[in-house]
Amino acid sequence: MDFEAEQKLGTGATWFSIFTSASTLVCCAIPALLVALGAGATLAAFVGAVPQIVWLSEHKTSVFLLAGVMLAVAGYFQWRARFLPCPADPALARACTRQRKVSQVIYFASVAIYLLGGFFAFVLPALLY
């Protein structure tokens, strides 16, 4: 696989990982936060407006498994991208370096979102009951 194709694949995996990890917030962290803040009526209105949230909550193990796999794939591509050369042209080299930094920030934000969602979905309920 050539440099540009691998870099695009890694960037795509990174962006997809943030969307899959954000689904862990939607299924678990946001509803738990709303209930903890005493905004149960807001949560009921939210579920009424977007009933697919119930499906995500019912299948939270699958959602977390898919998000974890995507984070692992994105992490693998992040790791490999560290060793790929940037173009010799100074402008392209700066763009390459900037893209790597942005991808790292997005990846670590995805991991943080995933961990936050996992805390609300699995750890907090185990501590409360």
C-alpha positions in Angstrom: 0.0 0.0 0.0 1.4 3.4 -0.9 1.9 6.3 1.5 -1.1 8.4 0.5 -3.5 5.4 0.5 -2.4 4.3 3.9 -2.6 7.8 5.3 -6.1 8.3 4.0 -7.2 4.9 5.4 -5.7 5.8 8.8 -7.4 9.2 8.8 -10.7 7.6 7.8 -10.4 5.1 10.6 -9.6 7.9 13.1 -12.7 9.8 12.1 -14.9 6.7 12.2 -13.6 5.9 15.6 -14.8 9.2 17.0 -18.3 8.6 15.6 -18.5 5.1 17.1 -17.1 6.2 20.4 -19.6 9.1 20.4 -22.4 6.6 20.1 -21.3 5.3 23.6 -22.1 8.8 24.9 -25.5 8.8 23.3 -26.4 5.4 24.6 -25.2 5.6 28.1 -23.4 8.7 29.4 -25.9 11.4 28.3 -29.0 9.6 29.7 -27.1 8.9 33.0 -26.0 12.5 33.2 -29.6 13.8 32.6 -31.0 11.5 35.2 -28.3 12.4 37.7 -29.0 16.1 37.2 -32.7 15.5 37.8 -33.7 16.1 34.2 -35.6 12.9 33.7 -38.3 14.7 31.8 -35.7 16.1 29.4 -34.5 12.5 28.9 -38.1 11.3 28.3 -38.6 14.1 25.7 -35.2 13.2 24.1 -36.1 9.6 23.8 -39.5 10.6 22.4 -37.9 12.7 19.8 -35.1 10.1 18.9 -36.4 6.6 19.8 -33.3 5.0 18.3 -31.5 5.8 21.6 -33.5 3.0 23.2 -32.1 0.6 20.7 -28.6 1.8 21.4 -29.1 1.4 25.1 -30.5 -2.1 24.7 -27.5 -3.1 22.6 -24.8 -1.2 24.6 -22.5 -4.2 24.7 -22.5 -4.5 20.9 -22.1 -0.7 20.6 -19.1 -0.7 23.0 -17.6 -3.8 21.2 -17.8 -2.1 17.8 -16.4 1.2 19.2 -13.6 -0.7 20.9 -12.7 -2.5 17.6 -12.7 0.7 15.7 -10.5 2.4 18.3 -8.1 -0.5 18.1 -8.0 -0.2 14.3 -7.6 3.5 14.4 -4.8 3.1 17.0 -3.0 0.6 14.8 -3.1 3.1 11.9 -1.9 5.9 14.2 1.0 3.7 15.3 1.9 2.9 11.7 1.6 6.5 10.6 4.3 7.5 13.0 6.9 5.7 10.8 5.6 6.8 7.4 7.7 9.5 5.7 6.3 12.9 4.9 6.8 14.4 1.5 10.0 16.3 0.8 8.2 19.5 -0.3 8.2 21.8 2.8 4.5 22.8 2.4 3.4 19.2 2.0 5.6 18.2 4.9 4.0 20.8 7.2 0.5 19.6 6.0 1.5 16.0 6.7 2.8 16.9 10.2 -0.3 18.9 11.0 -2.6 16.1 9.8 -0.8 13.6 12.1 -1.2 15.9 15.1 -4.9 16.5 14.3 -5.4 12.7 13.9 -3.7 12.1 17.3 -5.9 14.7 19.0 -9.0 13.2 17.4 -7.9 9.7 18.4 -7.3 10.5 22.0 -10.6 12.5 22.2 -12.3 9.3 20.9 -10.6 7.2 23.6 -11.6 9.7 26.3 -15.2 9.6 25.0 -15.2 5.8 24.9 -13.9 5.6 28.5 -16.4 8.1 29.7 -19.2 6.2 28.1 -17.9 2.9 29.5 -17.8 4.4 33.0 -21.4 5.4 32.8 -22.6 2.2 31.1 -20.7 -0.4 33.1 -18.7 0.9 36.1 -21.2 3.3 37.6 -24.1 0.9 37.6 -21.9 -1.8 39.2 -20.9 0.6 41.9 -24.5 1.7 42.6 -26.0 -1.7 42.9 
